[in-house]
C-alpha cells in the first residue's frame, strides 16, 4: 500500500517512527515533511497529505501535529479526504471499517510511541466493510461534500 505521511514539528518524531514501521512492513512511503523539529505550520502538511489522497498518489495517509486536532480540521477541507483523529485502537480500525477513513491523524504530544504504532497497524489492517448501513452513511457524507462544494461553501 502507498502511504502519504506528514507532520508538523510537534509530530515529527512520531512521523519518523511511523515511517520506519511502514518501510519495515514494506509499504511504499511518500514522506511529505516536515524533516526536522523547527517550527512549521500544520495546515501545509495536512494539505500535502490530503492532496496526495485526492490525486491518487497515495492509498492512505497519516498525519501528526501536536494535538492532532488542527491537522484533522485542515485535512478534512480537501474533498475526498476522510481524516479521523484517533488516540485509541478501536477508533483507528472502526474509522476505516465504518466510515472509510483514509487519513489517520494523531497527536504527537498526546500519545506515546507504542500506542501510535499500534494505531498505525490497526488503521492499515482495517478495510471498509461496505455494509449497507455504513455505505448509506458514507453516501450521505459524500453527498454533503458535493452539495457544499457545488455552492462554493466548503469552509
Residue pairs with C-beta under 8 A, 6 or more apart in sequence:
1 27
1 28
1 59
1 60
1 124
2 27
2 28
2 29
2 30
2 57
2 58
2 59
2 60
3 22
3 27
3 28
3 29
3 30
3 58
3 59
3 60
3 61
3 62
3 124
4 30
4 32
4 48
4 49
4 52
4 53
4 57
4 58
4 60
4 61
4 62
5 15
5 18
5 19
5 22
5 29
5 30
5 31
5 32
5 49
5 61
5 62
5 63
6 15
6 31
6 32
6 33
6 34
6 45
6 46
6 48
6 49
6 61
6 62
6 63
6 64
7 14
7 15
7 33
7 34
7 45
7 63
7 64
7 65
7 71
7 108
8 34
8 40
8 41
8 42
8 44
8 45
8 64
8 65
8 66
8 71
9 34
9 36
9 37
9 38
9 39
9 40
10 64
10 65
10 66
10 108
10 109
11 42
11 63
11 64
11 65
11 66
11 71
11 106
11 107
11 108
12 34
12 35
12 36
12 37
12 64
12 108
13 37
13 108
14 64
14 106
14 108
14 111
14 113
14 116
15 31
15 34
15 62
15 64
15 108
17 113
17 116
17 117
18 62
18 64
18 116
18 117
18 120
19 29
19 31
21 117
21 120
21 121
22 29
22 120
23 29
25 124
27 124
30 52
30 57
30 58
32 45
32 48
32 49
32 52
33 40
33 44
33 45
33 48
34 40
34 45
42 65
42 66
42 70
42 71
42 74
43 70
43 74
45 63
45 65
45 71
46 63
46 65
46 70
46 71
46 72
46 74
46 75
46 83
47 74
47 75
47 78
49 58
49 61
49 62
49 63
49 75
49 103
50 61
50 74
50 75
50 77
50 78
50 81
50 83
50 103
51 57
51 78
52 58
52 61
53 60
53 61
53 78
53 80
53 81
53 102
53 103
54 78
54 79
54 80
54 81
59 102
60 102
60 103
60 104
60 123
60 124
61 75
61 81
61 83
61 102
61 103
61 104
62 103
62 104
62 105
62 106
62 120
62 123
63 71
63 72
63 75
63 83
63 103
63 104
63 105
63 106
64 71
64 105
64 106
64 107
64 108
65 71
65 105
65 107
65 108
66 107
66 108
66 109
66 110
67 107
67 109
67 110
68 85
68 86
68 87
68 105
68 106
68 107
68 108
68 110
69 85
69 107
71 83
71 105
72 83
72 84
72 85
72 105
75 81
75 83
75 103
75 105
76 82
76 83
77 154
77 155
79 145
79 149
79 154
80 102
80 145
81 102
81 103
82 99
82 100
82 101
82 102
82 103
82 141
83 101
83 102
83 103
83 104
83 105
84 91
84 95
84 99
84 101
84 103
84 104
84 105
85 105
85 106
85 107
86 92
86 95
86 104
86 105
86 106
86 119
86 123
87 106
87 107
87 110
87 111
87 115
87 119
88 115
88 119
89 118
89 119
89 122
92 104
92 118
92 119
92 120
92 122
92 123
92 126
93 122
93 123
93 125
93 126
94 126
95 101
95 104
95 123
95 126
96 102
96 123
96 126
96 127
96 128
97 126
97 127
97 128
97 129
97 134
98 128
98 129
98 134
98 137
99 134
99 137
99 138
99 141
100 128
100 134
100 138
101 123
104 119
104 120
104 123
106 116
106 119
111 119
128 134
128 138
145 154
148 154
